[in-house]
Amino acid sequence: MKVARHEKIIELIHQYEIDTQEELASRLNEAGFKVTQATVSRDIRALKLTKVAGKDGKSRYAIINNDSGSLGAKYTRVLEDTLLSIDVGQNIIVIKTVSGMAMGVAAALDALHWPEILGCIAGDDTIMCAAKNSDMALGAAEKLRSFVRLNM
């Protein structure tokens, strides 16, 4: 049942611009899957869904699965459309995004597998990335700033 539900979720997010867990749960229930918001939340984590900017500027769920060390078109778009600022404190990189888009930017950064970044935690509009040390944090922040400057 879980595999079938996951397949349906992927189908739904490709078919519709779904922007909330409640909307996804509603569409799944309409399709015959009896789910709660908690189930949908677990499925979103399991499928590694993230929010990206939709055609109308509203955020929507999407699957970003590019495991290379370079930035693909989806990552580029997420960063260009949503990144507001980058600051460093010790070994922590603090990244500000437009509201609701921190998860998408954090997923893009995690998928890059930059060796200097240990991992990222995202809220609504703020991301904290832990680097191995303060020098690596400064280097990663500058690499990200350079990328954004080159592509904007």
Secondary structure as GFF3:
##gff-version 3
##sequence-region A 1 152
A	DSSP	alpha_helix	2	15	.	.	.	ID=ss1
A	DSSP	alpha_helix	21	30	.	.	.	ID=ss2
A	DSSP	alpha_helix	37	47	.	.	.	ID=ss3
A	DSSP	beta_strand	49	53	.	.	.	ID=ss4
A	DSSP	beta_strand	59	63	.	.	.	ID=ss5
A	DSSP	alpha_helix	73	82	.	.	.	ID=ss6
A	DSSP	beta_strand	83	89	.	.	.	ID=ss7
A	DSSP	beta_strand	92	97	.	.	.	ID=ss8
A	DSSP	alpha_helix	102	112	.	.	.	ID=ss9
A	DSSP	beta_strand	117	122	.	.	.	ID=ss10
A	DSSP	beta_strand	126	131	.	.	.	ID=ss11
A	DSSP	alpha_helix	134	151	.	.	.	ID=ss12
###
